[in-house]
């Protein structure tokens, strides 16, 4: 067995058996490939790797300047790889069993205020060809709390205008229903009727909601670029991405008193622990409010 063979079979396992998204699979494979390169320099196969080799590898990635969060992610990927090797009976003992990842605190995601979201949307130039599309996209990101991958793959056949819901295909092809607000529906209708209906659409993209000027599905990079340019236009100091709209969606719901389980369902989180991070954000919001307005603060 070789690194190349085991990585290939590990990739198939992640894709087929664990049904992970292509982005998640690629991240796992990149992590294992880093270890493979390190091990090949030591002339060791995956079966010959020992705890001391892994400790040396961890020390090397630490010295390379990677953040604690990146190191922890790489170690997590490697642990998954060796668990797979045990499951397939390629090895008997797990060399990662006692391997420790660096301690990382809970990183609270950046969020936008309602006013900042409004400013970003108002900054869209509606006189330009793609203005209506970009406004509809941002409204849906914020209204439904979508991931960027869910936004670019959103299908017309999954939008229920009468019911006010969209069917979202999330991580691992898991489906969920997300309510869509009246404002987002209004601007989506404008985009569909006034812009998309007049486009020449490429074969295979007929059911995709948001299209580029060539009539094809948008890329993740394009969404990031659109948001980055709008942030620069309004001189927003925060570093934001499409995911910031998702964080803002959840935070504003929690601040408004929404049930945590309902927010979990709308975000498509497998574990409520992931959703609970937004309660920490809410506590910060309450703390800031008290400090700002309480006479004894």
Phi and psi restraints in degrees (value plus and minus 20) as a CYANA .aco file:
   2 UNK   PHI    -143.6  -103.6
   2 UNK   PSI     145.7   185.7
   3 UNK   PHI     -76.9   -36.9
   3 UNK   PSI     -63.4   -23.4
   4 UNK   PHI     -79.0   -39.0
   4 UNK   PSI     -64.9   -24.9
   5 UNK   PHI     -87.4   -47.4
   5 UNK   PSI     -65.4   -25.4
   6 UNK   PHI     -88.8   -48.8
   6 UNK   PSI     -56.4   -16.4
   7 UNK   PHI     -86.7   -46.7
   7 UNK   PSI     -58.5   -18.5
   8 UNK   PHI     -83.8   -43.8
   8 UNK   PSI     -63.6   -23.6
   9 UNK   PHI     -91.7   -51.7
   9 UNK   PSI     -53.4   -13.4
  10 UNK   PHI     -83.7   -43.7
  10 UNK   PSI     -59.9   -19.9
  11 UNK   PHI     -83.1   -43.1
  11 UNK   PSI     -62.4   -22.4
  12 UNK   PHI     -82.5   -42.5
  12 UNK   PSI     -61.2   -21.2
  13 UNK   PHI     -81.2   -41.2
  13 UNK   PSI     -66.1   -26.1
  14 UNK   PHI     -84.3   -44.3
  14 UNK   PSI     -58.7   -18.7
  15 UNK   PHI     -95.3   -55.3
  15 UNK   PSI     -68.8   -28.8
  16 UNK   PHI    -106.7   -66.7
  16 UNK   PSI     -71.3   -31.3
  17 UNK   PHI    -102.2   -62.2
  17 UNK   PSI     -58.1   -18.1
  18 UNK   PHI    -115.6   -75.6
  18 UNK   PSI     -28.3    11.7
  19 UNK   PHI      33.5    73.5
  19 UNK   PSI      19.3    59.3
  20 UNK   PHI     -96.9   -56.9
  20 UNK   PSI     136.0   176.0
  21 UNK   PHI     -89.3   -49.3
  21 UNK   PSI     140.4   180.4
  22 UNK   PHI     -81.1   -41.1
  22 UNK   PSI     -54.5   -14.5
  23 UNK   PHI     -85.2   -45.2
  23 UNK   PSI     -62.6   -22.6
  24 UNK   PHI     -86.5   -46.5
  24 UNK   PSI     -62.7   -22.7
  25 UNK   PHI     -81.0   -41.0
  25 UNK   PSI     -66.0   -26.0
  26 UNK   PHI     -80.1   -40.1
  26 UNK   PSI     -58.4   -18.4
  27 UNK   PHI     -84.7   -44.7
  27 UNK   PSI     -64.9   -24.9
  28 UNK   PHI     -80.1   -40.1
  28 UNK   PSI     -66.0   -26.0
  29 UNK   PHI     -85.5   -45.5
  29 UNK   PSI     -60.2   -20.2
  30 UNK   PHI     -79.6   -39.6
  30 UNK   PSI     -61.0   -21.0
  31 UNK   PHI     -83.4   -43.4
  31 UNK   PSI     -66.2   -26.2
  32 UNK   PHI     -88.4   -48.4
  32 UNK   PSI     -55.6   -15.6
  33 UNK   PHI     -83.9   -43.9
  33 UNK   PSI     -52.7   -12.7
  34 UNK   PHI     -83.6   -43.6
  34 UNK   PSI     -62.1   -22.1
  35 UNK   PHI     -87.0   -47.0
  35 UNK   PSI     -60.2   -20.2
  36 UNK   PHI     -79.2   -39.2
  36 UNK   PSI     -63.8   -23.8
  37 UNK   PHI     -82.4   -42.4
  37 UNK   PSI     -62.2   -22.2
  38 UNK   PHI     -83.3   -43.3
  38 UNK   PSI     -65.1   -25.1
  39 UNK   PHI     -89.1   -49.1
  39 UNK   PSI     -57.2   -17.2
  40 UNK   PHI     -84.8   -44.8
  40 UNK   PSI     -51.6   -11.6
  41 UNK   PHI     -87.3   -47.3
  41 UNK   PSI     -46.0    -6.0
  42 UNK   PHI    -113.8   -73.8
  42 UNK   PSI     -17.4    22.6
  43 UNK   PHI      37.3    77.3
  43 UNK   PSI      27.0    67.0
  44 UNK   PHI    -144.3  -104.3
  44 UNK   PSI     117.8   157.8
  45 UNK   PHI    -106.1   -66.1
  45 UNK   PSI     153.0   193.0
  46 UNK   PHI     -83.7   -43.7
  46 UNK   PSI     -47.9    -7.9
  47 UNK   PHI     -95.4   -55.4
  47 UNK   PSI     -45.6    -5.6
  48 UNK   PHI    -111.7   -71.7
  48 UNK   PSI     -27.1    12.9
  49 UNK   PHI     -84.6   -44.6
  49 UNK   PSI     115.6   155.6
  50 UNK   PHI    -140.0  -100.0
  50 UNK   PSI     150.9   190.9
  51 UNK   PHI     -78.0   -38.0
  51 UNK   PSI     -59.6   -19.6
  52 UNK   PHI     -83.7   -43.7
  52 UNK   PSI     -55.3   -15.3
  53 UNK   PHI     -85.9   -45.9
  53 UNK   PSI     -62.7   -22.7
  54 UNK   PHI     -86.3   -46.3
  54 UNK   PSI     -58.1   -18.1
  55 UNK   PHI     -82.9   -42.9
  55 UNK   PSI     -59.8   -19.8
  56 UNK   PHI     -85.2   -45.2
  56 UNK   PSI     -59.7   -19.7
  57 UNK   PHI     -84.6   -44.6
  57 UNK   PSI     -64.5   -24.5
  58 UNK   PHI     -81.4   -41.4
  58 UNK   PSI     -61.2   -21.2
  59 UNK   PHI     -82.7   -42.7
  59 UNK   PSI     -57.3   -17.3
  60 UNK   PHI     -87.2   -47.2
  60 UNK   PSI     -63.0   -23.0
  61 UNK   PHI     -91.6   -51.6
  61 UNK   PSI     -47.5    -7.5
  62 UNK   PHI     -88.2   -48.2
  62 UNK   PSI     -62.6   -22.6
  63 UNK   PHI     -88.5   -48.5
  63 UNK   PSI     -43.5    -3.5
  64 UNK   PHI     -91.3   -51.3
  64 UNK   PSI     -28.0    12.0
  65 UNK   PHI      75.4   115.4
  65 UNK   PSI     -14.4    25.6
  66 UNK   PHI     -86.5   -46.5
  66 UNK   PSI     125.0   165.0
  67 UNK   PHI     -87.9   -47.9
  67 UNK   PSI     141.0   181.0
  68 UNK   PHI     -78.4   -38.4
  68 UNK   PSI     -56.7   -16.7
  69 UNK   PHI     -85.8   -45.8
  69 UNK   PSI     -61.6   -21.6
  70 UNK   PHI     -86.9   -46.9
  70 UNK   PSI     -61.0   -21.0
  71 UNK   PHI     -81.1   -41.1
  71 UNK   PSI     -64.9   -24.9
  72 UNK   PHI     -81.6   -41.6
  72 UNK   PSI     -59.4   -19.4
  73 UNK   PHI     -86.2   -46.2
  73 UNK   PSI     -61.8   -21.8
  74 UNK   PHI     -82.7   -42.7
  74 UNK   PSI     -64.4   -24.4
  75 UNK   PHI     -83.9   -43.9
  75 UNK   PSI     -59.0   -19.0
  76 UNK   PHI     -81.5   -41.5
  76 UNK   PSI     -61.9   -21.9
  77 UNK   PHI     -83.9   -43.9
  77 UNK   PSI     -60.3   -20.3
  78 UNK   PHI     -88.3   -48.3
  78 UNK   PSI     -60.0   -20.0
  79 UNK   PHI     -80.3   -40.3
  79 UNK   PSI     -62.7   -22.7
  80 UNK   PHI     -82.4   -42.4
  80 UNK   PSI     -58.7   -18.7
  81 UNK   PHI     -83.2   -43.2
  81 UNK   PSI     -66.9   -26.9
  82 UNK   PHI     -92.7   -52.7
  82 UNK   PSI     -49.2    -9.2
  83 UNK   PHI     -84.9   -44.9
  83 UNK   PSI     -56.6   -16.6
  84 UNK   PHI     -85.0   -45.0
  84 UNK   PSI     -62.8   -22.8
  85 UNK   PHI     -82.2   -42.2
  85 UNK   PSI     -57.2   -17.2
  86 UNK   PHI     -87.6   -47.6
  86 UNK   PSI     -64.8   -24.8
  87 UNK   PHI     -78.6   -38.6
  87 UNK   PSI     -56.3   -16.3
  88 UNK   PHI    -108.9   -68.9
  88 UNK   PSI     -15.1    24.9
  89 UNK   PHI      44.5    84.5
  89 UNK   PSI       6.9    46.9
  90 UNK   PHI     -99.4   -59.4
  90 UNK   PSI     -50.9   -10.9
  91 UNK   PHI    -154.3  -114.3
  91 UNK   PSI     139.3   179.3
  92 UNK   PHI    -120.7   -80.7
  92 UNK   PSI     -54.6   -14.6
  93 UNK   PHI    -138.0   -98.0
  93 UNK   PSI     126.8   166.8
  94 UNK   PHI    -112.9   -72.9
  94 UNK   PSI      90.5   130.5
  95 UNK   PHI     -91.0   -51.0
  95 UNK   PSI     -32.4     7.6
  96 UNK   PHI    -112.2   -72.2
  96 UNK   PSI     -20.5    19.5
  97 UNK   PHI     -74.6   -34.6
  97 UNK   PSI     -62.0   -22.0
  98 UNK   PHI    -123.0   -83.0
  98 UNK   PSI     -10.0    30.0
  99 UNK   PHI     -95.4   -55.4
  99 UNK   PSI     106.0   146.0
 100 UNK   PHI    -123.9   -83.9
 100 UNK   PSI     117.1   157.1
 101 UNK   PHI    -112.3   -72.3
 101 UNK   PSI     133.2   173.2
 102 UNK   PHI     -83.0   -43.0
 102 UNK   PSI     125.7   165.7
 103 UNK   PHI     -92.1   -52.1
 103 UNK   PSI     110.7   150.7
 104 UNK   PHI    -147.5  -107.5
 104 UNK   PSI     118.0   158.0
 105 UNK   PHI     -96.8   -56.8
 105 UNK   PSI     152.1   192.1
 106 UNK   PHI     -95.6   -55.6
 106 UNK   PSI      98.1   138.1
 107 UNK   PHI    -109.9   -69.9
 107 UNK   PSI      93.7   133.7
 108 UNK   PHI     -97.6   -57.6
 108 UNK   PSI     107.4   147.4
 109 UNK   PHI     -88.8   -48.8
 109 UNK   PSI     130.1   170.1
 110 UNK   PHI     -88.8   -48.8
 110 UNK   PSI     125.3   165.3
 111 UNK   PHI    -152.3  -112.3
 111 UNK   PSI     146.1   186.1
 112 UNK   PHI    -132.7   -92.7
 112 UNK   PSI     128.0   168.0
 113 UNK   PHI     -99.1   -59.1
 113 UNK   PSI     145.8   185.8
 114 UNK   PHI     -79.8   -39.8
 114 UNK   PSI     -59.1   -19.1
 115 UNK   PHI     -83.5   -43.5
 115 UNK   PSI     -60.6   -20.6
 116 UNK   PHI     -87.3   -47.3
 116 UNK   PSI     -58.4   -18.4
 117 UNK   PHI     -83.8   -43.8
 117 UNK   PSI     -63.6   -23.6
 118 UNK   PHI     -79.9   -39.9
 118 UNK   PSI     -63.9   -23.9
 119 UNK   PHI     -81.1   -41.1
 119 UNK   PSI     -62.3   -22.3
 120 UNK   PHI     -82.3   -42.3
 120 UNK   PSI     -64.1   -24.1
 121 UNK   PHI     -89.6   -49.6
 121 UNK   PSI     -59.7   -19.7
 122 UNK   PHI     -87.0   -47.0
 122 UNK   PSI     -42.0    -2.0
 123 UNK   PHI     -97.7   -57.7
 123 UNK   PSI     -29.4    10.6
 124 UNK   PHI     -89.1   -49.1
 124 UNK   PSI     110.2   150.2
 125 UNK   PHI    -103.0   -63.0
 125 UNK   PSI      82.4   122.4
 126 UNK   PHI     -96.2   -56.2
 126 UNK   PSI     -27.5    12.5
 127 UNK   PHI    -100.5   -60.5
 127 UNK   PSI     -36.3     3.7
 128 UNK   PHI    -105.2   -65.2
 128 UNK   PSI     136.7   176.7
 129 UNK   PHI     -73.2   -33.2
 129 UNK   PSI     -61.6   -21.6
 130 UNK   PHI    -119.3   -79.3
 130 UNK   PSI      -9.1    30.9
 131 UNK   PHI     -80.9   -40.9
 131 UNK   PSI     -68.4   -28.4
 132 UNK   PHI     -82.6   -42.6
 132 UNK   PSI     -58.9   -18.9
 133 UNK   PHI     -82.1   -42.1
 133 UNK   PSI     -67.3   -27.3
 134 UNK   PHI     -84.7   -44.7
 134 UNK   PSI     -57.5   -17.5
 135 UNK   PHI     -84.7   -44.7
 135 UNK   PSI     -64.6   -24.6
 136 UNK   PHI     -82.5   -42.5
 136 UNK   PSI     -59.7   -19.7
 137 UNK   PHI     -83.9   -43.9
 137 UNK   PSI     -66.7   -26.7
 138 UNK   PHI     -87.0   -47.0
 138 UNK   PSI     -57.9   -17.9
 139 UNK   PHI     -82.9   -42.9
 139 UNK   PSI     -59.4   -19.4
 140 UNK   PHI     -93.0   -53.0
 140 UNK   PSI     -59.4   -19.4
 141 UNK   PHI     -75.2   -35.2
 141 UNK   PSI     -65.2   -25.2
 142 UNK   PHI     -99.3   -59.3
 142 UNK   PSI     -57.0   -17.0
 143 UNK   PHI     -90.5   -50.5
 143 UNK   PSI     -54.2   -14.2
 144 UNK   PHI    -133.1   -93.1
 144 UNK   PSI     -28.9    11.1
 145 UNK   PHI      45.8    85.8
 145 UNK   PSI      18.1    58.1
 146 UNK   PHI     -97.9   -57.9
 146 UNK   PSI     132.1   172.1
 147 UNK   PHI     -96.3   -56.3
 147 UNK   PSI     137.8   177.8
 148 UNK   PHI     -82.5   -42.5
 148 UNK   PSI     -55.7   -15.7
 149 UNK   PHI     -86.0   -46.0
 149 UNK   PSI     -52.9   -12.9
 150 UNK   PHI     -92.6   -52.6
 150 UNK   PSI     -53.3   -13.3
 151 UNK   PHI     -88.2   -48.2
 151 UNK   PSI     -67.8   -27.8
 152 UNK   PHI     -92.7   -52.7
 152 UNK   PSI     -39.3     0.7
 153 UNK   PHI    -123.0   -83.0
 153 UNK   PSI     -14.6    25.4
 154 UNK   PHI     -78.9   -38.9
 154 UNK   PSI     112.7   152.7
 155 UNK   PHI    -127.9   -87.9
 155 UNK   PSI     126.7   166.7
 156 UNK   PHI     -78.6   -38.6
 156 UNK   PSI     -58.4   -18.4
 157 UNK   PHI     -88.5   -48.5
 157 UNK   PSI     -32.3     7.7
 158 UNK   PHI    -121.4   -81.4
 158 UNK   PSI     -14.2    25.8
 159 UNK   PHI    -122.1   -82.1
 159 UNK   PSI     100.6   140.6
 160 UNK   PHI    -125.7   -85.7
 160 UNK   PSI      79.0   119.0
 161 UNK   PHI     -87.8   -47.8
 161 UNK   PSI     -57.5   -17.5
 162 UNK   PHI     -90.9   -50.9
 162 UNK   PSI     -57.3   -17.3
 163 UNK   PHI    -107.3   -67.3
 163 UNK   PSI     -40.6    -0.6
 164 UNK   PHI      55.0    95.0
 164 UNK   PSI      16.4    56.4
 165 UNK   PHI    -152.7  -112.7
 165 UNK   PSI     133.3   173.3
 166 UNK   PHI    -144.1  -104.1
 166 UNK   PSI     123.5   163.5
 167 UNK   PHI    -110.4   -70.4
 167 UNK   PSI     102.0   142.0
 168 UNK   PHI    -128.2   -88.2
 168 UNK   PSI     113.4   153.4
 169 UNK   PHI    -121.6   -81.6
 169 UNK   PSI      86.8   126.8
 170 UNK   PHI    -118.1   -78.1
 170 UNK   PSI    -173.9  -133.9
 171 UNK   PHI     -80.5   -40.5
 171 UNK   PSI     119.8   159.8
 172 UNK   PHI      44.5    84.5
 172 UNK   PSI       5.4    45.4
 173 UNK   PHI      38.8    78.8
 173 UNK   PSI       5.0    45.0
 174 UNK   PHI    -100.8   -60.8
 174 UNK   PSI     114.3   154.3
 175 UNK   PHI    -120.2   -80.2
 175 UNK   PSI     126.3   166.3
 176 UNK   PHI    -168.2  -128.2
 176 UNK   PSI     140.3   180.3
 177 UNK   PHI    -121.7   -81.7
 177 UNK   PSI     110.2   150.2
 178 UNK   PHI    -139.6   -99.6
 178 UNK   PSI     106.3   146.3
 179 UNK   PHI     -85.1   -45.1
 179 UNK   PSI     124.2   164.2
 180 UNK   PHI    -140.3  -100.3
 180 UNK   PSI     106.9   146.9
 181 UNK   PHI     -88.3   -48.3
 181 UNK   PSI     142.5   182.5
 182 UNK   PHI     -84.5   -44.5
 182 UNK   PSI     -54.5   -14.5
 183 UNK   PHI     -85.8   -45.8
 183 UNK   PSI     -66.7   -26.7
 184 UNK   PHI     -83.0   -43.0
 184 UNK   PSI     -60.6   -20.6
 185 UNK   PHI     -83.2   -43.2
 185 UNK   PSI     -59.7   -19.7
 186 UNK   PHI     -80.2   -40.2
 186 UNK   PSI     -68.9   -28.9
 187 UNK   PHI     -94.9   -54.9
 187 UNK   PSI     -47.7    -7.7
 188 UNK   PHI     -85.0   -45.0
 188 UNK   PSI     -63.2   -23.2
 189 UNK   PHI     -81.1   -41.1
 189 UNK   PSI     -61.4   -21.4
 190 UNK   PHI     -81.3   -41.3
 190 UNK   PSI     -66.3   -26.3
 191 UNK   PHI     -81.3   -41.3
 191 UNK   PSI     -66.2   -26.2
 192 UNK   PHI     -84.7   -44.7
 192 UNK   PSI     -63.2   -23.2
 193 UNK   PHI    -101.7   -61.7
 193 UNK   PSI     -54.8   -14.8
 194 UNK   PHI    -119.6   -79.6
 194 UNK   PSI     -38.8     1.2
 195 UNK   PHI    -140.6  -100.6
 195 UNK   PSI     -80.5   -40.5
 196 UNK   PHI     -83.5   -43.5
 196 UNK   PSI     -57.1   -17.1
 197 UNK   PHI     -80.5   -40.5
 197 UNK   PSI     -40.8    -0.8
 198 UNK   PHI    -122.0   -82.0
 198 UNK   PSI     -14.0    26.0
 199 UNK   PHI    -110.1   -70.1
 199 UNK   PSI     130.4   170.4
 200 UNK   PHI    -105.7   -65.7
 200 UNK   PSI      96.3   136.3
 201 UNK   PHI    -121.2   -81.2
 201 UNK   PSI     111.9   151.9
 202 UNK   PHI     -89.1   -49.1
 202 UNK   PSI     127.8   167.8
 203 UNK   PHI     -79.0   -39.0
 203 UNK   PSI     114.8   154.8
 204 UNK   PHI      74.5   114.5
 204 UNK   PSI     -28.8    11.2
 205 UNK   PHI    -136.7   -96.7
 205 UNK   PSI      -8.4    31.6
 206 UNK   PHI     -81.1   -41.1
 206 UNK   PSI     -49.4    -9.4
 207 UNK   PHI    -118.1   -78.1
 207 UNK   PSI     -22.3    17.7
 208 UNK   PHI     -99.3   -59.3
 208 UNK   PSI     112.7   152.7
 209 UNK   PHI     -90.0   -50.0
 209 UNK   PSI     -76.6   -36.6
 210 UNK   PHI    -119.7   -79.7
 210 UNK   PSI     101.0   141.0
 211 UNK   PHI    -139.3   -99.3
 211 UNK   PSI     132.9   172.9
 212 UNK   PHI    -103.6   -63.6
 212 UNK   PSI    -198.4  -158.4
 213 UNK   PHI     -89.3   -49.3
 213 UNK   PSI     -32.4     7.6
 214 UNK   PHI    -113.8   -73.8
 214 UNK   PSI     -14.9    25.1
 215 UNK   PHI      58.4    98.4
 215 UNK   PSI       6.4    46.4
 216 UNK   PHI    -142.9  -102.9
 216 UNK   PSI     145.3   185.3
 217 UNK   PHI     -79.9   -39.9
 217 UNK   PSI     120.3   160.3
 218 UNK   PHI     -91.0   -51.0
 218 UNK   PSI     138.1   178.1
 219 UNK   PHI    -118.2   -78.2
 219 UNK   PSI     142.1   182.1
 220 UNK   PHI     -78.5   -38.5
 220 UNK   PSI     -62.3   -22.3
 221 UNK   PHI     -79.3   -39.3
 221 UNK   PSI     -58.5   -18.5
 222 UNK   PHI     -82.8   -42.8
 222 UNK   PSI     -60.7   -20.7
 223 UNK   PHI     -85.3   -45.3
 223 UNK   PSI     -64.4   -24.4
 224 UNK   PHI     -78.0   -38.0
 224 UNK   PSI     -64.1   -24.1
 225 UNK   PHI     -83.3   -43.3
 225 UNK   PSI     -64.6   -24.6
 226 UNK   PHI     -78.5   -38.5
 226 UNK   PSI     -66.5   -26.5
 227 UNK   PHI     -88.7   -48.7
 227 UNK   PSI     -60.7   -20.7
 228 UNK   PHI     -81.3   -41.3
 228 UNK   PSI     -63.3   -23.3
 229 UNK   PHI     -85.6   -45.6
 229 UNK   PSI     -57.7   -17.7
 230 UNK   PHI     -87.0   -47.0
 230 UNK   PSI     -59.4   -19.4
 231 UNK   PHI     -82.3   -42.3
 231 UNK   PSI     -60.9   -20.9
 232 UNK   PHI     -86.3   -46.3
 232 UNK   PSI     -57.6   -17.6
 233 UNK   PHI     -82.6   -42.6
 233 UNK   PSI     -57.2   -17.2
 234 UNK   PHI    -118.1   -78.1
 234 UNK   PSI     -11.9    28.1
 235 UNK   PHI      38.8    78.8
 235 UNK   PSI      20.3    60.3
 236 UNK   PHI     -94.7   -54.7
 236 UNK   PSI     106.1   146.1
 237 UNK   PHI    -100.7   -60.7
 237 UNK   PSI     -41.0    -1.0
 238 UNK   PHI     -90.6   -50.6
 238 UNK   PSI     127.1   167.1
 239 UNK   PHI    -109.4   -69.4
 239 UNK   PSI      90.5   130.5
 240 UNK   PHI    -141.4  -101.4
 240 UNK   PSI     144.5   184.5
 241 UNK   PHI    -167.8  -127.8
 241 UNK   PSI     157.7   197.7
 242 UNK   PHI     -76.0   -36.0
 242 UNK   PSI     -53.2   -13.2
 243 UNK   PHI     -87.2   -47.2
 243 UNK   PSI     -42.9    -2.9
 244 UNK   PHI     -82.8   -42.8
 244 UNK   PSI     -52.9   -12.9
 245 UNK   PHI     -87.4   -47.4
 245 UNK   PSI     -57.6   -17.6
 246 UNK   PHI     -85.6   -45.6
 246 UNK   PSI     -64.7   -24.7
 247 UNK   PHI     -81.9   -41.9
 247 UNK   PSI     -61.1   -21.1
 248 UNK   PHI     -85.6   -45.6
 248 UNK   PSI     -61.8   -21.8
 249 UNK   PHI     -73.7   -33.7
 249 UNK   PSI     -70.9   -30.9
 250 UNK   PHI     -88.6   -48.6
 250 UNK   PSI     -63.2   -23.2
 251 UNK   PHI     -83.2   -43.2
 251 UNK   PSI     -63.5   -23.5
 252 UNK   PHI     -87.2   -47.2
 252 UNK   PSI     -52.9   -12.9
 253 UNK   PHI     -85.8   -45.8
 253 UNK   PSI     -66.0   -26.0
 254 UNK   PHI     -83.0   -43.0
 254 UNK   PSI     -64.0   -24.0
 255 UNK   PHI     -81.4   -41.4
 255 UNK   PSI     -51.1   -11.1
 256 UNK   PHI    -102.7   -62.7
 256 UNK   PSI     -22.5    17.5
 257 UNK   PHI      77.5   117.5
 257 UNK   PSI      -6.2    33.8
 258 UNK   PHI     -85.6   -45.6
 258 UNK   PSI     127.4   167.4
 259 UNK   PHI     -87.5   -47.5
 259 UNK   PSI     115.3   155.3
 260 UNK   PHI     -80.7   -40.7
 260 UNK   PSI     -58.5   -18.5
 261 UNK   PHI     -85.3   -45.3
 261 UNK   PSI     -57.7   -17.7
 262 UNK   PHI     -85.4   -45.4
 262 UNK   PSI     -61.2   -21.2
 263 UNK   PHI     -85.0   -45.0
 263 UNK   PSI     -59.4   -19.4
 264 UNK   PHI     -77.8   -37.8
 264 UNK   PSI     -65.5   -25.5
 265 UNK   PHI     -82.8   -42.8
 265 UNK   PSI     -63.6   -23.6
 266 UNK   PHI     -88.1   -48.1
 266 UNK   PSI     -52.5   -12.5
 267 UNK   PHI    -103.0   -63.0
 267 UNK   PSI     -38.9     1.1
 268 UNK   PHI      56.6    96.6
 268 UNK   PSI       8.6    48.6
 269 UNK   PHI     -97.7   -57.7
 269 UNK   PSI     113.4   153.4
 270 UNK   PHI     -90.0   -50.0
 270 UNK   PSI     -59.7   -19.7
 271 UNK   PHI    -134.6   -94.6
 271 UNK   PSI     120.5   160.5
 272 UNK   PHI     -89.4   -49.4
 272 UNK   PSI     -39.5     0.5
 273 UNK   PHI     -78.4   -38.4
 273 UNK   PSI     -57.7   -17.7
 274 UNK   PHI     -84.8   -44.8
 274 UNK   PSI     -58.6   -18.6
 275 UNK   PHI     -92.3   -52.3
 275 UNK   PSI     -48.2    -8.2
 276 UNK   PHI     -83.4   -43.4
 276 UNK   PSI     -37.8     2.2
 277 UNK   PHI     -77.6   -37.6
 277 UNK   PSI     -49.4    -9.4
 278 UNK   PHI     -94.7   -54.7
 278 UNK   PSI     -37.6     2.4
 279 UNK   PHI     -93.1   -53.1
 279 UNK   PSI     -50.4   -10.4
 280 UNK   PHI     -86.3   -46.3
 280 UNK   PSI     -60.8   -20.8
 281 UNK   PHI     -82.3   -42.3
 281 UNK   PSI     -59.0   -19.0
 282 UNK   PHI     -85.3   -45.3
 282 UNK   PSI     -58.4   -18.4
 283 UNK   PHI     -83.5   -43.5
 283 UNK   PSI     -59.2   -19.2
 284 UNK   PHI     -82.5   -42.5
 284 UNK   PSI     -60.9   -20.9
 285 UNK   PHI     -82.0   -42.0
 285 UNK   PSI     -64.4   -24.4
 286 UNK   PHI     -85.8   -45.8
 286 UNK   PSI     -61.2   -21.2
 287 UNK   PHI     -80.9   -40.9
 287 UNK   PSI     -66.9   -26.9
 288 UNK   PHI     -82.4   -42.4
 288 UNK   PSI     -58.3   -18.3
 289 UNK   PHI     -84.1   -44.1
 289 UNK   PSI     -62.4   -22.4
 290 UNK   PHI     -85.9   -45.9
 290 UNK   PSI     -65.9   -25.9
 291 UNK   PHI     -80.9   -40.9
 291 UNK   PSI     -57.2   -17.2
 292 UNK   PHI     -94.8   -54.8
 292 UNK   PSI     -56.6   -16.6
 293 UNK   PHI    -134.9   -94.9
 293 UNK   PSI     -34.8     5.2
 294 UNK   PHI     -98.8   -58.8
 294 UNK   PSI     112.8   152.8
 295 UNK   PHI     -81.7   -41.7
 295 UNK   PSI     -45.7    -5.7
 296 UNK   PHI    -110.3   -70.3
 296 UNK   PSI     -18.0    22.0
